[in-house]
Amino acid sequence: MTEPNRAILAQYEDIAAQHTARVDGIGEEFAAELARQDALAAERARAAAEALPAAEAAREAARAPQEPVEPSKPDWGPRQNRQVVMSFGDEELRAEAAPRTTPIPVQAAPPTTPIPVPEPVREAQPPRYLSFGGEEDEAEAALPPRVQRRPVRPSRPAEPDDDDLSGHTWMR
């Protein structure tokens, strides 16, 4: 083997050794993390196994028949019935009910207002406002300047086999 080939092979072997060391380090980190997670899972399983009897006892206590609770009686009593009389024009009941009503006070007629006298018609006057001399500028600005348009040239019809539009000009 020639000297340049040996130098390249030595570099390759060095790079391969570094790569193998990195892969081994990652594998060891993974194995350590996996062992830690397994230990946590075992601890959780142990805690759940210890709590299981207490949970079963609580479930059984909830299933046990409880003494029935009597509904409480309301504090209020039945409503007293009042005598209701329906009348279709009995004179006696009208006379009896008449003194109980209060008379409606009679209101006096509203005061009359005098009829307003129409104002005399005034001549139309120009509106009053403070001017700074801008009316002349406004009159000139009222008509916009005439814009000249260029005639639009019809574009060339596209060739039927020009799929990529390379024959079309995009500039005006």
C-alpha positions in Angstrom: 0.0 0.0 0.0 1.2 3.5 -0.8 1.8 6.1 1.8 -1.1 8.4 0.8 -3.5 5.4 0.9 -2.3 4.4 4.4 -2.9 8.0 5.6 -6.5 7.9 4.2 -7.1 4.5 5.7 -5.8 5.7 9.1 -8.2 8.7 9.0 -11.1 6.4 8.1 -10.3 4.0 10.9 -10.1 7.0 13.3 -13.4 8.4 12.2 -15.0 4.9 12.4 -13.7 4.4 16.0 -15.1 7.8 17.0 -18.4 6.9 15.5 -18.5 3.5 17.3 -17.7 5.2 20.6 -20.5 7.7 20.2 -23.0 5.0 19.3 -21.9 3.0 22.4 -22.3 6.1 24.6 -25.8 6.7 23.3 -26.7 3.0 23.9 -25.4 3.2 27.5 -27.4 6.4 28.1 -30.5 4.7 26.7 -30.0 1.7 28.9 -29.5 3.8 32.0 -32.7 5.8 31.2 -34.6 2.6 30.6 -33.5 1.2 33.9 -34.6 4.4 35.7 -38.0 4.2 34.0 -38.4 0.6 35.0 -37.6 1.4 38.6 -40.2 4.2 38.6 -42.8 1.8 37.1 -42.0 -0.8 39.7 -42.4 1.8 42.5 -45.8 2.9 41.1 -46.9 -0.7 40.9 -45.9 -1.3 44.5 -47.8 1.8 45.6 -50.9 0.8 43.7 -50.7 -2.7 45.3 -50.5 -1.2 48.7 -53.5 1.1 48.1 -55.6 -1.6 46.6 -57.0 -3.0 49.9 -58.0 0.4 51.1 -59.8 1.1 47.8 -61.6 -2.2 47.9 -62.7 -1.5 51.5 -64.0 1.9 50.4 -65.9 0.4 47.5 -67.5 -2.2 49.8 -68.5 0.5 52.2 -70.2 2.4 49.4 -72.1 -0.7 48.4 -73.3 -1.4 51.9 -77.0 -0.7 52.3 -77.6 2.6 54.0 -80.6 3.4 56.1 -83.3 5.0 54.0 -83.6 8.7 54.5 -87.2 9.9 55.0 -88.2 12.9 53.0 -88.6 15.9 55.2 -92.1 17.3 55.6 -92.6 20.8 54.3 -93.1 23.5 56.9 -96.0 25.0 55.2 -99.6 23.8 55.5 -102.2 23.4 52.9 -103.6 26.6 51.4 -106.9 27.9 52.9 -109.7 27.9 50.4 -111.4 31.3 50.0 -115.0 31.5 49.0 -115.2 32.8 45.4 -118.4 34.2 44.1 -119.0 34.7 40.5 -121.7 37.0 39.4 -123.3 37.8 36.1 -124.9 41.2 36.9 -126.3 40.7 40.4 -127.6 44.0 41.7 -126.8 43.2 45.3 -123.1 42.6 44.7 -122.8 45.8 42.7 -124.3 47.8 45.5 -122.0 46.1 48.0 -118.9 46.7 45.9 -119.6 50.3 45.0 -118.6 51.9 48.3 -115.2 50.2 48.2 -114.1 51.9 45.0 -112.4 55.3 45.1 -113.7 58.0 42.9 -111.6 59.1 40.0 -110.8 62.8 40.3 -112.0 65.0 37.4 -109.3 66.8 35.6 -109.8 70.3 34.4 -109.5 71.0 30.7 -105.9 71.6 29.6 -105.0 75.2 29.2 -105.3 76.5 25.7 -102.2 77.7 24.0 -102.2 80.7 21.8 -101.9 79.9 18.1 -98.4 80.8 16.9 -98.1 83.5 14.3 -96.1 82.4 11.3 -92.9 84.3 10.7 -92.6 86.4 7.6 -90.8 84.7 4.7 -87.2 85.9 4.4 -85.2 86.2 1.3 -82.6 83.5 0.6 -79.2 84.8 1.7 -75.8 83.2 1.0 -74.5 81.2 3.9 -72.4 83.1 6.4 -69.0 81.6 7.2 -65.5 82.8 7.8 -63.4 82.7 4.6 -59.7 82.5 4.2 -59.8 83.0 0.5 -59.7 79.4 -0.6 -62.9 79.6 -2.7 -60.9 80.3 -5.9 -58.7 77.3 -5.3 -61.7 75.1 -4.7 -63.3 76.3 -8.0 -60.2 75.4 -9.9 -59.8 72.0 -8.1 -63.5 71.1 -8.8 -62.7 70.1 -12.4 -60.2 67.2 -12.5 -57.5 67.4 -15.1 -58.3 65.5 -18.3 -56.3 62.2 -18.4 -55.2 61.1 -21.8 -55.3 57.4 -22.3 -53.1 55.5 -24.7 -54.9 53.3 -27.2 -54.8 49.7 -26.2 -53.2 47.5 -28.7 -54.7 44.1 -29.2 -52.4 41.4 -28.1 -51.2 38.7 -30.5 -53.3 35.6 -30.3 -51.5 32.8 -28.6 -50.2 30.1 -30.8 -52.1 26.8 -30.4 -49.0 24.8 -29.6 -47.5 27.4 -27.2 -48.2 25.6 -23.9 -45.6 27.3 -21.8 -46.6 30.8 -23.1 -43.0 31.5 -24.2 -44.2 33.4 -27.2 -46.3 35.8 -25.1 -44.9 39.1 -23.9 -45.7 40.1 -20.4 -44.5 43.7 -20.7 -46.6 46.5 -22.1 
